[in-house]
Amino acid sequence: MAYLILVHLFLAACLTPTFGKLCTSPSQLRGNTYDYIVIGAGTAGNVIAARLAESGHHDVLVLEAGVSNEGVLASQVPLMAPTLTPNTPYDWNYTVVPQTHLNGRTFPFSRGRLLGGSSSVNYMVHHYGSSEDYDRLARITGDSGWAWRNMRRYIDRHEKFVAPADGHDTTGQYIPSLHSTFGVLPKSLPGFSHPIDSRVIATTQELSAEFPFSPDTGGGNVLGLGWAQSSIGGGTRSSSATTYLNSVINRRNVDVLLNAQVTKLVRTGTIGGKPSFRGVQFASGPQAPTTNVFARKEVILSAGSFGTPQILQLSGIGDRTELTSKSIPTIVNNPSVGKNMSDHLLLPNNWLVRGTESLDNLLRDPVAFGAALEQWQASKTGPLANGIPNHLGFFRLPNNSPIFATTPDPASGPTASHWEMLVSNFWVNPSLPRPATGSYLTLTVALISPTSRGTLKLASNDPFQAPLIDPNFLATDFDRYTLRECVRAIKRFTSANAWSDYIIEPVGDLAAQTDEGIDAYVRSVSSTIFHPVGTASMSPREAAWGVVDPELKLKGVEGVRIVDASVWPFVPNAHTQAPVYLVAERAASIIRGY
């Protein structure tokens, strides 16, 4: 991977810039007052900025702590996504606190720190989750506008389904009527075929009772195994920066400022008996001077599930006891800020396989990789034009599982899932480096309906010190039981006849058979698939808990709205970028009144 990072740095100058002029200094701004200030040019923030700016009636300032995505090769070439994080200029480079139930291990928790945010560095899986996620959200908040029957209309505004990079016939791989071809963000089915694709489909036929084929993984019915849909168009990553932000960046009513890390919200008075926070303070670094800017209408906080609660707490909005311990005066005492974090735990599972059909040699060999990169640059085709999995699926524990005798089913509904499986034709394992030789199959498991909950707390009152991130993984019996059963399930998947002449053996402790052995294996290699939510949860308007109301207004405060993954009170049945896009589209419609 070090070689790949060098490649995209060396070739950055060869790429066509995405944007026109961007501001890199506060002195380049048109002033210090705008109608709306959007904090964070990430997945949600760019949707809000674009939708507010497109009418031409609003002045919008977007503050981005990171750098531009212009010329970042790895942010354009889909299969180079793993080189973007961690420990790069494009990542916040967070780590979790030692995880009690994962042998005390700590590991990176990547978040994008460039235009597009995590939509510029993620692995591009793009689907909306279960319809029951949205119906559950409507029940929790008391607002029927969050129900699937309403939220699905935003798919038309958001997605633009396009042909895959290789132009193959997609008949039977998705249901066109569930999708839009008129939206903003190009997405597609896999654009490069792997020899194992036929083995995967054959397994859904042989083991259809447990692993049924899904005709569409992105239409609201998640159960089953089908073809992955990704935020890729024309063989190139689609991010919120290359789509939403790019559509308005050259308008005279939009300013985008890079290297502007928000240090706190600034109180500007009292309106309606509530403290008003229509000011924002930011700086380019720990020793740099601070600058204040102000919003005539609203501040939109879209800094993500870590940045948003950190900024709130730095502003005196949070748990009074915790704020006092960091010498921060409390303006709004809200113990829900930074609590209720949930995430999809990741468990990578590797098998040694026969032959050279996997991509492992391509990713090891600079000459082979260079040839593939030349193909991508010439035609936007080939293995690099593709995402990480060609197939993924969502599954439930059996209804008679003994864990349900002591734990209520935590899934969003009877057709929502408990766990996910992603199929990759090469070694994928954040906890272990790629072996120097051999070909590998990876079945990655994600825990979709976790009952463990974590926290985001300040390490100090220094806005440039990373917060304390504690997902609290595998803290409950349900989560441990589900991961154990997932391991057994994927072993049944690989026992199908389709794999009999291909798989040699499982790698390492994946071979464990007993409960104790499997549990030890899970603790030793699990980490995160980077889907944190809940740290500024949505709740009913009058509820004593929660951080925002159903219109995403910050409770107890005037002038601030939160629009990002942090408002989801539970983690949905999806890789979270698409659900966040839909939340942002609805937020924009609420703000603008359409």
VENPEMO-V982412 format. One line per field, one symbol per residue. ss: DSSP state (H for helix, E for strand, - for the rest). psi: psi as a letter, one per 40 degrees, with the letter a starting at -180 (. if undefined). burial: I if it has 9 or more other ideal C-beta (glycine too) atoms within 8 Angstrom, else O. A space follows every 10 residues. Layout:
ss=???
psi=???
burial=???
This chain:
ss=-HHHHHHHHH -HHH------ --E--HHH-- --EEEEEEE- --HHHHHHHH HHH------E EEE---E--- --HHH-EHHH HHH------- E--EEE--E- ----E--EE- -E-E--HHHH ----E----- HHHHHHHHHH H--HHH-HHH H-HHHHHHEE E--------- -----HHH-- ----EEEEE- ------HHHH HHHHHH---- --E------- --EEEEE-EE -EE--EE--- ----HHH--- ---EEEE--- EEEEEE--EE E--EEE--EE EEE------- EEEEEEEEEE E--HHHHHHH HHHH--EE-H HHHHH----- -EE------- EE--EEEEEE EEE------H HHHH-HHHHH HHHHHHHHH- --HHH----- EEEEE----- -HHHH----- --------EE EEEE------ --------EE EEEEEEE--- ---EEEE--- -------EEE ------HHHH HHHHHHHHHH HHHH--HHH- --EEEE-HHH H---HHHHHH HHHHH-EE-- --E----E-- -------E-- --EE--EE-E EE--HHH--- ------HHHH HHHHHHHHHH HH--
psi=dddddddddd edeeihidia hiheideeie aehidihhhh fadddddddd dddddeehhh hhhhdaiieh egdeedhdee deediafiee iefiiiihhd effeiiiigi hhgihebeee eaeehhieai dddddddddd eeheeeiddd dddeddddig hiiideeihe heeihdeeii eeadhhiiih ehhidedddd ddddddfddd gihheheeee hdhihahihi ghhfeihhid decdddeede ieehhhhifg hhdiihheah hfeihhgeih hiieideiii ihiihdcihh hfeieddddd ddddefhahd ddddeefhhh dhhgeeheif hiihihhhhi hhiiafeied ddedhddddd ddddddddef iadeeiadid iiiiiiiide hddedehihe idaeeiidii hhhifihhgd ehihidiiii hhhhhhhdgi eiiaihiida eheehiihhg efifeidddd dddddddddd dddeeidded edhdiihaed eididddddd ddddeibief fhieefiiii deieiidiie eehhheiheh ihgaddehei hifihedddd dddddddddd def.
burial=OOOIIOIIOO IIOOIOOOIO OIIOOOOOIO OOOIIIIIII IIIIIIIIII IIIOOOOIOI IIIIIIIIII OIIIIOIIII IOIIIOOIOI IIIIIIOOIO IIOOOOIIII IIIIIIIIII IIOIIIIIII IIIIIIIIOI IOOOIIIIOI IIOIIIIIII IIOIIIOOOI OOOIOOOIII OOIIIIIIII IIOIOIIOII IIIIOIIIOI IIIIOIIIII IIIIIIIIII IIIOIIIIII IIIIIIIIIO OOOIIIIIII IIIIIIIIOO OOOIIIIIII IIIOOOOOOO IIIIIOOIII IIIIIIIIII IIIIIIIIII OIIIOIOIOI OIOIOIIIII IIIIIIIIII IIIOOOIIII IIIOOOOIII OIIOIIOOOI IIIIIIIIII IIIIIIIOOO IOIIOOIOOI IIIOIIIIII IIIIIIIIIO IOOOOOOOII IIIIIIIIII IIIIIIIIOO OOIOOOIIII IIIIIIOIII IIIIIIIIII IIIIOIOIIO OIIOOIOOOI OIOOOOIIII IIIIIIIIII IIIIIIIIII OOOOOIIIII OIIIIOIIII IIIIIIIIII IIIIIIIIII IIIIIIIIII IIOO
